[in-house]
Amino acid sequence: MSAHYQELEARFRRLSLIGEAAGMLRWDMSVMMPDKSSAARGEQITALKLIAHETLSSNELADLLAAAEDTADVLDDWQTRNLQLMRRRWVHTTAVPADLLDAFTRTCMQTESVWRTARPDNDFGTILPHLETLLGLVRETATAKSEALGVPPYEALLDLYEPGGRTAQLDALFDDYAAFLPPFLDRVLERQSLRPQPRLPDGPFPQGRQEDLCRRMAEAVGFDFATGRLDATLHPFSGGIPEDSRITTRYDEADFTSALMGVLHETGHAMYERGRPADWRYQPVGDTPGLGMHESQSLMVEMQASRSRAFLDWAAPVMQSAFDGSGEGWSADNLYRLATQVARSFIRVDADEVTYPAHVILRYRLERAMIDGDLQPKDLPGAWQDQMKQLLAISPPDDRRGCLQDIHWYDGAWGYFPTYSLGAMAAAQLFASARKSDKDIEAGLGRGDFVPLMRWLRTNVHNLGARFTTNEILERATGRPLDPSAFKEHLKTRYLEEAQ
Amino acid sequence: MSAHYQELEARFRRLSLIGEAAGMLRWDMSVMMPDKSSAARGEQITALKLIAHETLSSNELADLLAAAEDTADVLDDWQTRNLQLMRRRWVHTTAVPADLLDAFTRTCMQTESVWRTARPDNDFGTILPHLETLLGLVRETATAKSEALGVPPYEALLDLYEPGGRTAQLDALFDDYAAFLPPFLDRVLERQSLRPQPRLPDGPFPQGRQEDLCRRMAEAVGFDFATGRLDATLHPFSGGIPEDSRITTRYDEADFTSALMGVLHETGHAMYERGRPADWRYQPVGDTPGLGMHESQSLMVEMQASRSRAFLDWAAPVMQSAFDGSGEGWSADNLYRLATQVARSFIRVDADEVTYPAHVILRYRLERAMIDGDLQPKDLPGAWQDQMKQLLAISPPDDRRGCLQDIHWYDGAWGYFPTYSLGAMAAAQLFASARKSDKDIEAGLGRGDFVPLMRWLRTNVHNLGARFTTNEILERATGRPLDPSAFKEHLKTRYLEEAQ
């Protein structure tokens, strides 16, 4: 190990700690801080981001990278990969000129703030000029990163969230699913219409009892409240650090399932954070190889495990007793049907796992067309309608339930949406291999025991950090890179009860 | 204004924001964080401290300071003062060699951790070698700062907390009080023994109701919960920023007065933070001129205002109704006697305002003797006994209730203790002038209205920030620098009912 490389590790360790501090300030902002204090908090977070940016874009760091790369033959495999990931971060940071970054950051804040009223007002006209300005800056950013990374503009944006992500892979995965979905969905909905309709068990569901149940279930997954917290927020998220996981959920006293499924989802994220290699705790190679893999770990717990029949057989009486409930609504049969109910719907965040990819594919196609200059923002509402008809055979009655529903584009997150469905597909692929390699994984879920599943994930996913790419990790764990077959098999089995 | 000065303001603004971020991490650590996560949090805070230290001790900053000082004639009065305070911070940061600072920081952490068990175990022997090592490093630090600041070693330590503080002033104030106290205390205790003994009103005092009362009282002082929080912690403190005050207290369900008085104290700190000049929000000149002044603002609210007969006449029925209380215990007479009860006692933090300065004078004399090399740590327990006998005519039965009771020395805070009593004296001096200049201040307290008092404090103290020294602010507001007369008058009036 060279002195240059060693110094780089020290600097990236500090960058990581600055990021953790900023993350903590954001957690507090969402969970604890009075709303009126947000401008002052924004100043603190901006200062930390600037310090990180200056550290990463300094001449010293560039010199260290070059020197370490010149003597990279002395590094072991993890160090070599770490150095590559350092370089990648450096490219993302330095590719964008400071004035473009400034304009982009300011425009994002402005557009997001306009979006906050445009969405409830169903007012696309007001936000359109902001979106046009923002898209112009996003395209400039994409061009700048495209040159630095040597990939097309859209892939240069995608790379921030899904390193090495390629549109060729996304197109293959998504076109396959788009062709699979319409006839499959028809069959699922037909079959669903023939069986008893699930119903929400009788309440009430007081928040305190919901919280107790959520804690009980998070602990079943492996969450340790001696090194973490669960709090209530408007938008559920998972934050904090491995030694101090902060998960949040939103409670609806009319329906306990949304908070509970939210907690199980965020617990999956937290378990992944906790499971990554301790030796590389503050280094890029100790991070996730991409957000698709991160999402696969939340969907593994929420979709693959917690909505499985095996788990719900165990969980049904636990849920019932949490609310002192009675009646048929608390049967495992009913709760399973409730957890696997499918519907054509307009809103992505409320969608089931069958239709969710359609929402993602739509966004991927539209954002890519906008980045490539093939779709103008003024034509977005119409293009949205067309895609919804094509993918789900429905037409949103307004933009509020169409192209205004998500914050992402208005907040500057372009190239992010695909990771949701990459995660869903990776989760299915990993879960199928896990179940095959250890029979006790599914049996464990049937007794509320996630230890066998988590043991497998630790070894095959968590512990690898970003030592390999997502596709490489999948190949090692499942024998092949990401493909849509396991996800489709999972859906067929769960929704059509076809044996795998 | 020179470009150099302007660049300095930008850098100190960033330093201030880093400090705020670290403060927020500490607040979370005390209030929200699971205990087991403290090592990881420590890494984050250390990283921010190191960044601040490097920023402040960089060659660039030294050059900017020198250049701005060369053209200081273009600066206005606030800027001139700001530049002086920047230089002072620079001196404190750069005076101590990095290896000494490292050794000091590590030794503090170690000694504090030993102290956490040595205190309950009443085991001075175990901590003695640690204290000896620590004192050695404190003395080295004092010597280094002494040369840089051009003042004697003890004053160089004091200067960190009380800029410009002089032992000549402390000796004069404290010797005067040490002479005043014994006969005065005898008279107070005699008089107290002749009147009905106060008693705690009948409970119960559930935590939720205590919290409601604390909020009600903090709001009466002027605290705005739209830009602040009140939480429960082991050790009450005031944190956060002007736009987001975070005060904490500790609830005892057997006695509501400790939490309430704690909240009133911390509210005084918070109101001072909120009242400082917005134009200098992130600059040294917008800060406090010293911790004595800061403490004066908490003691103003807690001791001068909230333990006054006028305020308690208004507050007694509010407190009673907060607990649906009944009986004589809730009379203003009883509650006032309770809030002004005096006793000789061993523990500083439990002491009343009459005997509190004795605890501080003792610590000041002993820490100064240790810094000057006139007292060895091994002789500390005996010296403590001697001073307690001399000042309060009592002998602590063990070191747990003697020289092991406070964290300060074991945590590296030498030169800090005097600020408590400087604050008490300044509070009395300011309050006497305030009452004289606006008759509605005392009348306001009688109707639970702190607006007149806070208006006077805003103008005469808060808004001045660190534009002037503590003594200069006192001179402008009261006609003279700090002296003990107002405090003694206050005590005579309150405890002997002598007319002023």
Interface residues (C-beta under 8 A of the other chain):
Chain A: R14 L17 I18 E20 A21 A22 M24 L25 D28 M32 M33 P34 D35 K36 S37 A39 A40 R41 E43 Q44 A47 L48 L50 I51 F225 A226 T227 G228 R229 I241 P242 E243 D244
Chain B: R14 L17 I18 E20 A21 A22 M24 L25 D28 M32 M33 P34 D35 K36 S37 A39 A40 R41 E43 Q44 A47 L48 L50 I51 F225 A226 T227 G228 R229 I241 P242 E243 D244
